[in-house]
Amino acid sequence: MPKIKIEGKYPLCGAIKINGSKNAALPILAATLLSDEVCHIDNVPPITDIFNMQNLLLETGKHSDFQKETFLTEASGELSPFASYQFTNRLRASFLVAGPLLAKTGFARVSYPGGCPIGARPVDLHLKGFEKLGACIHTENGYISLKAEKLRGNKIYLDFPSVGATENLMMAATLAKGTTVIENAAAEPEITDLANFLNNMGANVDGAGSDTVTIRGVEKLSGCSYSVIPDRIEAGTYLIAAAATGGKVTVTNVIPEHLNPVIAKLRETNVHVTVKGSSVTVEGKSSYKAIDIKTMPHPGFPTDLQAQFCAYLSGAKGTSVITETIFENRFMHIGELKRLGAKIVTEGRTAVIEGPSKLNGAQVIAGDLRGSAALVIAGMMAEGTTVLEDGGHLFRGYHRMVENLQELGAHIELLEQ
């Protein structure tokens, strides 16, 4: 993987247009398996996770063309209901092909998903839901096999509002016979975006964005044209980076309502945030307040911005407490932040941050996507030079991040291996 070199203490200033949402695009691409017709999807970010999903779709027989930010799937022949470890181990969202393959072909054999090592990724909620829809399930040698001649609608209660399970079951239910009701469903904006895409294909999905989603099965789905929503996590990352460096940055092409939790927390630290139309501006300060954060399912604070805020709060005045409730192993970045001089103590899923800490550049190692972004932010806060090893994790979720930060005034460069 490439390394990223950062010279700290340069404030970010300027504007940046936000890309399409990674977490919305991945299930939408998986949903194209439900139709034999052409799908034209715009605002798809050209990042590693998307290319991995494209390769996974190709393995199932779904051919596509991806140019710039436009993803075009071809009319399908017969699908292969097989997703091998070769592709699923690279992508946490890989299991999202299970629902569409099961609904479309009556069978799916999918390897357990990979991706960032941020905690267990049990798919038990997905499987319990598939069983409710009439699927028979068999697991062996790291693969999950699902079989159903015809899925049938049912009432499904999720023990936890899992985003992936909600998406997978919603897709599977579109071609089931009868009506499916998913209770305690996830309500993230990406769920609503997937539902809108499915409805554009001819599905009948109602209630997405609430805790109860109703899907009335249809006989077939058609192709369609669609544009993915902006990436709220990418936008939040740049806003946090602006505050952390004492700069002033405007993110454009965003849906401000999707950013409400991060806007609220930034304002709580006493920095200035302005919302105007489809843009948000953050103006940082040399001194800002410590706060407490608890990650929660939407509309709570998103776990995907926890690491970035952890870096930012190392420079806050006072004691901050971060509680991670979604993933049990999402504090891997903290050991590396401490190498830079951050004063952080962890116990279980709680991190206590004493600030402000004087950060100094060092060599650090990225272990996951969002942790990489946190270390980049910390490197920009630190005195001297920081070198981020395994920097390629960053490109799984951020398109042109190094170049974008350079344009905003950061002294950052990519060091190829």
C-alpha positions in Angstrom: 0.0 0.0 0.0 1.2 3.6 -0.6 2.3 5.9 2.2 1.0 9.4 2.9 3.3 12.1 4.1 1.8 15.1 6.0 3.4 18.3 7.2 1.2 19.7 10.0 0.0 23.1 11.1 -1.4 24.3 7.8 -5.1 25.4 8.1 -7.5 24.2 5.4 -9.3 26.9 3.4 -11.6 26.8 0.4 -14.5 24.8 -1.0 -14.9 21.1 -2.0 -17.6 19.3 -3.9 -18.7 16.1 -2.2 -18.9 12.8 -4.2 -21.7 10.4 -4.3 -22.2 8.2 -1.2 -20.2 5.0 -1.0 -22.6 3.5 1.5 -25.6 4.3 -0.8 -24.0 3.2 -4.0 -22.9 -0.3 -2.9 -26.4 -1.6 -2.1 -27.8 0.1 -5.2 -25.2 -1.7 -7.4 -26.1 -5.0 -5.7 -29.8 -4.3 -6.5 -29.1 -4.1 -10.2 -29.0 -8.0 -10.0 -32.7 -7.9 -9.6 -33.3 -6.7 -13.2 -32.4 -8.1 -16.6 -32.5 -4.6 -18.1 -30.0 -1.8 -18.4 -29.4 0.4 -15.3 -27.8 3.8 -15.6 -26.5 5.1 -12.2 -24.8 8.5 -11.8 -22.8 10.1 -9.0 -21.1 6.8 -8.2 -17.7 7.5 -6.5 -14.7 6.0 -8.3 -13.2 4.4 -5.2 -11.8 0.9 -4.4 -14.9 -0.4 -2.7 -17.0 0.4 -5.8 -14.4 -1.4 -8.1 -14.5 -4.4 -5.8 -18.3 -4.5 -6.0 -18.1 -4.2 -9.8 -15.8 -7.3 -9.8 -18.1 -9.2 -7.6 -21.1 -8.4 -9.9 -19.0 -9.6 -12.8 -18.4 -12.9 -11.1 -22.2 -13.4 -10.9 -22.5 -12.6 -14.7 -23.6 -9.0 -14.3 -21.5 -7.0 -16.8 -21.0 -3.3 -16.4 -19.1 -0.2 -17.6 -17.8 2.4 -15.1 -16.6 5.6 -16.5 -15.8 8.6 -14.3 -18.9 8.7 -12.0 -21.4 6.8 -14.2 -22.1 3.1 -13.7 -23.9 1.4 -16.5 -25.0 -2.2 -16.2 -25.7 -4.3 -19.3 -28.8 -6.4 -20.0 -28.3 -9.7 -18.1 -28.3 -13.2 -19.3 -28.4 -16.0 -16.8 -26.8 -15.1 -13.4 -24.4 -17.3 -11.5 -25.6 -17.3 -7.9 -22.0 -17.6 -6.5 -19.9 -15.0 -4.7 -16.4 -16.3 -3.9 -14.0 -15.5 -1.1 -11.7 -14.0 -3.7 -14.0 -10.9 -3.9 -16.0 -11.0 -0.7 -13.0 -10.9 1.6 -12.2 -7.3 0.3 -15.6 -5.8 0.9 -17.9 -5.7 3.9 -20.9 -4.9 1.7 -20.3 -8.0 -0.4 -23.0 -10.0 1.4 -25.6 -7.5 0.0 -25.6 -9.6 -3.2 -27.2 -12.5 -1.3 -30.7 -11.0 -1.2 -30.9 -10.1 -4.9 -29.4 -13.4 -6.0 -31.8 -15.4 -3.8 -34.8 -13.4 -5.1 -33.8 -13.5 -8.7 -32.4 -17.1 -9.1 -33.8 -19.0 -6.1 -30.3 -19.7 -4.8 -27.2 -18.0 -3.5 -23.9 -19.2 -2.3 -21.9 -16.4 -0.7 -18.7 -16.3 1.3 -18.6 -14.5 4.6 -17.8 -10.8 4.1 -14.4 -9.1 4.7 -13.5 -5.4 4.8 -12.1 -3.4 7.6 -11.3 -5.3 10.9 -13.5 -2.9 13.0 -15.4 -5.7 14.7 -17.6 -8.7 14.2 -19.9 -8.6 11.2 -22.4 -11.3 12.0 -25.0 -11.8 9.3 -27.4 -13.6 11.6 -30.0 -10.9 11.2 -29.9 -11.2 7.5 -30.2 -15.0 7.7 -33.1 -14.9 10.2 -34.9 -12.6 7.9 -34.3 -14.8 4.8 -35.7 -17.7 6.8 -38.8 -15.7 7.5 -39.1 -15.2 3.7 -39.0 -19.0 3.2 -35.3 -19.6 2.5 -33.5 -22.8 3.6 -30.0 -22.0 4.8 -26.8 -24.1 5.0 -23.4 -23.0 6.1 -20.1 -24.9 5.3 -16.5 -24.1 4.8 -16.9 -20.3 5.2 -19.8 -20.1 2.7 -23.5 -19.5 3.2 -26.0 -21.2 0.9 -29.5 -20.0 0.6 -32.3 -21.7 -1.4 -36.0 -20.9 -2.0 -38.0 -21.7 -5.1 -40.1 -18.6 -4.4 -39.8 -16.2 -1.5 -42.9 -15.3 0.4 -43.7 -12.1 2.2 -43.7 -12.1 6.0 -43.3 -9.9 9.0 -39.7 -9.6 10.1 -38.5 -8.0 13.3 -34.9 -7.0 13.5 -33.3 -7.4 17.0 -31.0 -4.4 16.0 -31.7 -1.8 13.3 -28.9 -3.2 11.1 -28.4 -1.2 7.9 -27.1 -4.2 5.9 -29.9 -6.5 7.0 -32.5 -3.9 6.2 -31.1 -3.4 2.8 -30.6 -7.1 2.0 -34.1 -8.1 3.1 -35.7 -5.1 1.4 -34.1 -6.2 -1.9 -35.0 -9.8 -1.5 -38.6 -8.9 -0.7 -39.2 -6.9 -3.8 -39.7 -10.1 -5.9 -41.3 -12.2 -3.1 -44.9 -13.2 -3.3 -47.1 -11.1 -1.0 -46.2 -8.3 1.5 -43.2 -8.1 3.7 -43.0 -5.8 6.7 -39.6 -5.1 8.3 -40.0 -3.8 11.9 -37.1 -2.0 13.8 -35.6 -1.3 10.4 -32.6 0.9 10.0 -33.5 4.5 9.0 -30.2 5.8 7.5 -30.5 8.1 4.4 -28.8 5.3 2.4 -31.8 3.0 3.1 -34.1 5.7 1.7 -31.8 6.0 -1.4 -32.0 2.3 -2.0 -35.8 2.3 -1.7 -36.0 5.1 -4.1 -33.8 3.2 -6.6 -35.9 0.1 -6.2 -39.1 2.0 -6.7 -37.6 3.5 -9.9 -37.1 0.0 -11.1 -40.8 -0.8 -10.5 -40.7 -2.1 -6.9 -43.3 -1.2 -4.3 -41.4 -0.1 -1.1 -43.0 2.2 1.4 -41.8 3.6 4.7 -38.0 3.7 4.1 -36.4 6.2 6.5 -38.7 5.1 9.3 -38.5 2.1 11.6 -41.1 0.2 9.6 -40.6 -0.6 5.9 -43.3 -2.3 3.9 -42.5 -4.1 0.6 -45.2 -5.4 -1.7 -43.7 -8.0 -4.0 -43.9 -7.6 -7.8 -43.3 -10.0 -10.7 -40.3 -8.3 -12.2 -38.1 -5.2 -12.0 -37.1 -3.1 -15.0 -33.9 -1.0 -15.6 -33.8 2.7 -14.8 -31.7 5.8 -14.5 -30.8 7.1 -11.1 -28.4 9.4 -9.3 -26.9 8.5 -5.9 -27.1 10.8 -2.9 -24.0 12.8 -1.7 -21.7 11.1 0.8 -22.5 12.5 4.3 -19.4 10.7 5.8 -17.0 12.2 3.3 -18.6 15.6 3.9 -18.4 15.2 7.7 -14.7 14.2 7.4 -13.8 17.4 5.6 -15.8 19.5 8.0 -14.1 17.9 11.0 -10.7 18.4 9.3 -11.5 22.1 8.8 -12.3 22.6 12.4 -9.3 20.5 13.5 -6.8 22.7 11.5 -8.4 26.0 12.5 -9.4 26.6 8.9 -12.5 27.5 6.9 -14.0 25.0 4.5 -17.2 24.9 2.6 -18.6 21.5 1.4 -20.9 21.7 -1.5 -23.3 19.2 -3.2 -24.5 18.0 0.2 -27.9 17.4 1.9 -27.5 19.3 5.1 -30.2 17.3 7.0 -28.0 14.2 6.6 -25.2 16.1 8.4 -27.3 17.2 11.4 -25.4 15.1 14.0 -22.0 16.2 13.0 -23.1 19.9 12.6 -24.6 19.7 16.1 -21.4 18.3 17.6 -19.2 20.8 15.9 -21.3 23.6 17.1 -21.1 22.1 20.6 -17.3 22.4 20.5 -17.9 26.2 19.9 -16.8 26.4 16.3 -18.9 28.3 13.7 -21.1 26.3 11.3 -23.2 27.9 8.5 -25.7 26.1 6.4 -26.8 27.6 3.1 -28.8 25.7 0.5 -26.8 22.6 -0.4 -23.6 23.7 1.2 -22.2 23.7 4.8 -19.3 25.9 6.0 -17.1 25.3 9.1 -14.8 28.0 10.5 -12.4 26.6 13.1 -10.9 28.3 16.2 -7.6 28.0 17.9 -9.3 27.0 21.1 -12.4 24.8 21.3 -14.4 22.9 23.9 -14.4 19.2 24.9 -17.7 17.3 24.3 -19.1 13.9 24.8 -20.2 11.6 21.8 -22.1 8.4 21.7 -22.4 6.6 18.4 -25.9 5.5 17.6 -28.1 4.3 14.7 -29.5 7.1 12.6 -30.5 9.8 13.4 -27.8 9.5 16.1 -24.2 10.2 15.7 -22.7 8.0 12.9 -20.0 5.4 13.9 -18.2 6.2 10.6 -17.3 9.7 11.9 -16.2 8.6 15.4 -12.5 8.1 14.6 -12.3 11.5 12.9 -13.9 13.3 15.9 -11.5 11.4 18.2 -8.6 13.0 16.5 -10.2 16.4 16.5 -11.1 16.2 20.2 -7.5 15.5 21.2 -7.0 19.2 20.6 -10.1 20.3 22.6 -9.8 22.0 26.0 -11.1 19.7 28.7 -12.2 16.1 28.9 -14.1 14.4 26.1 -15.8 11.0 26.3 -16.6 8.9 23.2 -18.7 5.8 23.5 -18.9 3.4 20.6 -22.0 1.4 20.6 -22.0 0.0 17.0 -18.7 -1.9 16.6 -16.8 -3.4 19.4 -13.3 -3.0 17.8 -13.5 0.5 16.4 -10.8 2.1 18.6 -7.8 0.8 16.6 -6.8 4.3 15.6 -6.4 5.4 19.3 -3.1 3.6 19.7 -1.7 5.5 16.7 -3.1 8.8 17.9 -1.3 8.3 21.2 1.9 7.8 19.2 1.4 11.4 18.0 0.9 12.6 21.6 -2.8 12.3 22.2 -3.8 11.7 25.8 -6.5 9.0 25.5 -7.5 6.2 27.9 -9.9 3.4 26.7 -12.0 1.0 28.7 -14.2 -1.3 26.7 -16.2 0.8 24.3 -15.4 4.1 26.0 -12.5 6.5 25.2 -11.6 9.4 27.5 -9.7 12.1 25.8 -7.8 14.8 27.9 -7.0 17.9 26.0 -5.6 19.9 24.5 -2.8 17.6 23.6 0.3 18.8 21.8 0.6 16.5 18.8 4.0 15.8 17.1 4.6 14.1 13.8 5.4 10.4 13.8 5.2 7.2 11.7 1.7 5.7 12.2 -0.1 2.7 10.7 -3.6 2.8 9.3 -5.7 -0.3 10.2 -9.0 0.6 8.5 -10.8 3.2 6.3 -12.2 5.7 8.8 -9.2 5.3 11.1 -7.0 6.3 8.2 -9.0 9.5 7.8 -8.6 10.2 11.5 -4.8 9.8 11.3 -4.7 12.2 8.3 -6.6 14.8 10.4 -4.2 14.2 13.3 -1.2 14.6 11.1 -2.5 17.9 9.9 -2.9 19.0 13.5 0.6 17.9 14.6 3.9 19.7 14.6 6.3 18.3 12.1 6.1 15.4 9.7 3.7 12.4 10.0 3.9 9.4 7.7 0.9 7.2 7.4 1.7 3.6 6.4 -0.9 1.5 4.6 -2.5 4.6 3.3 -4.4 2.7 0.7 -7.2 2.1 3.2 -8.1 5.7 2.6 -9.0 5.1 -1.1 -11.6 2.6 -0.2 -13.9 5.4 0.8 -12.4 8.8 -0.4 -11.9 9.8 -4.0 -8.9 12.1 -4.6 -8.6 12.9 -0.9 -4.9 13.7 -1.0 -5.4 16.0 -4.0 -8.4 17.6 -2.5 -6.6 18.4 0.7 -3.7 19.8 -1.3 -6.1 22.1 -3.0 -7.4 23.2 0.4 -3.9 24.1 1.5 -2.7 21.0 3.3 0.9 20.0 2.9 0.3 16.3 2.1 1.6 14.0 -0.6 1.3 10.4 -1.7 4.5 8.3 -1.5 4.3 5.3 -3.8 5.8 2.1 -2.6 
